[in-house]
């Protein structure tokens, strides 16, 4: 299945160009993220860094994304979403160039603080927050959930291909490893920049919002309404807990753990990540239909909770094949909450507050996440697989808390009715 087939066609004809540019840019970034996640983890292992220093590097990658997201929250609607989006891709290409040319590994920490790099196949951060609000502007309310599903599928499919590409590097020879292994990040980032350059003014804050038939309000300096803000802050606290738990097992750490625990080769890790990506892509495509059938919140919770059981079980995997099976079982369920979560946040708030809501919830996730790799490095002193057990437990607490707190919270788009019954009755209207 080609990238264009995964992307499909959505929205009004006047918005198709922007929609496709965003999705193609997301695909290029997915290739770069999947590739970088594997190469970074393997190179950290080859450098022989102790666990605490590995945690420091991975924490810097995640912390840099949090700093960049603060900038998006503060400046995106004023300076322009397109300009911020373009700046992110230019920063990514510059970071790739620094990694290729610099002989000093401490510069990896420095360039990571730009927020342009990702230690996971499915990256999050400033790019995701901008894409979330721009895609919401580009499609109708009825098509929003399936658009987010396809958006997620593009990211997971290309991320898996990027990871496979990193695994195939060892077939090229020793000249493709070390600093030169970061070279592919540069052209992929420049392609994303070209897509960002071609976006129209329709994706900006003051553009016509296709989810309503009227112009969106001008850039508002006032904060979101009191009730909306309280709900977003509560969501942000829960997302922070989930992200903190996920920080223990970022994809780069999984690559490092597979190499350290089982002496897995780069090709083996790339193949495992390819399988994970295929399963995640399929689950993303299914998530939209499940969300329409059972409701956004129900889909988020009851697919995510069992996946965390598989995550905790990885800590006890005795062999590489068993670990690979558990990783794949987890992958078949773990990402179904991503498109439903994005659609849920966008449905929860009015159009004028969507950039703030997307960046606030995204920022909460990113601020909590850098602590995970640091503590994961320390937890390895107990046992190498401890981070998986801790991560699964924390993320399970998030799932239960999310359901208990939000199952009766009304969505504005559902005329104030509770979220769970409304989603079941209304289906695709989210």
Secondary structure by P-SEA (a helix, b strand, c coil): ccccccccccccccaaaaaaaaaaaaaaaaaaaaaaaaaaaaaaaaacccaaaaaaaaaaaaaaaaaaaaaaacccccccaaaaaaaaaaaaaaaaaaaaccccaaaaaaaaaccccccccccccaaaaaaaaaaaaaccccaaaaaaaaaaaaaaaaaaaaaaaaaacccccccccccccccaaaaaaaaaaaaaaacccccccccccccccccccccccccccaaaaaaaaaaaaaaaaaaaaaccccaaaaaaaaaaaccccaaaaaaaaaaaaaaaaaaaaaaaaaaaaccaaaaacaaaaaaaaaaaaccccccaaaaaaaaaaaaacccccaaaaaaaaaaaccccaaaaaaaaaaaaaaaacaaaaaaaaaacccccaaaaaaaaaaaaaaaaaaaaccccbbbccccccccaaaaaaacccc
